[in-house]
Amino acid sequence: MSEAKHLSSQFDSELNGISARVMELGGLVEAQIRHAIEALAQFSVEAAEQVEAVERRVNALEVEIDRELSTIIARRQPTARDLRLLIAFSKATANLERMGDEATRMARMCRSIIDSGAARALPTGDLRMAADLASGLLRKALDAFARLDTRAALAILKEDDLIDEEFDGFVRKLVTYMMEDPRKISPSLDLLFLAKAIERIGDHSKNVAELIIYLVEGRDVRHQTLQQIESELG
């Protein structure tokens, strides 16, 4: 084996290692979101505590991935396409960690609602549906990222709009609920923050989908409309 070929195979191995770590991080964040949904659906303190327990591992893994990426860039001086891949890994890692933060925020809001004693009286059904949508969107984003599937990425961008619509509808319903019973304003505000955390999880999944298009096509589509992106992808 030539020296160049040997270096190339080492680099491929390092890239595969980073990819596996990013997927591991995604799996941890998925678990956080599942526990957060359980905390919301069952008003479970135990499920909320599980979210917070996983957060420490998520944060540590993000730091490890960033360190590995920096080392690879400094040592390998990658070509344009390989550099694009490393940048995509870095940005995906940041988005996943922020999703974990939102799941942790959800868990804390659930605990606040449980502590208030108002849990059972609050309209949480719509919120659980939105949370399931956001969780499913993350799963699809991770799968599309692993396969570098731009068509799946485009479908994720469309589905994020559904979560935004759910959020807007829930906010309108919550405002009406608070107007009808001002005593429910405080716990209802916790629900509003929960809804916002769910919407942000959807937004971060959308960011990962946009990274896939950037990686495969070399195009930054972050501020384009869906119609423009569809047209460019053909």
Secondary structure, 3 states (H helix, E strand, C coil): CCHHHHHHHHHHHHHHHHHHHHHHHHHHHHHHHHHHHHHHHHCCHHHHHHHHHHHHHHHHHHHHHHHHHHHHHHHHCCCHHHHHHHHHHHHHHHHHHHHHHHHHHHHHHHHHHHHHCCHHHCCCHHHHHHHHHHHHHHHHHHHHHHHCCHHHHHHHHHHHHHHHHHHHHHHHHHHHHHHHCHHHHHHHHHHHHHHHHHHHHHHHHHHHHHHHHHHHHCCCCCCCCHHHHHHHHC
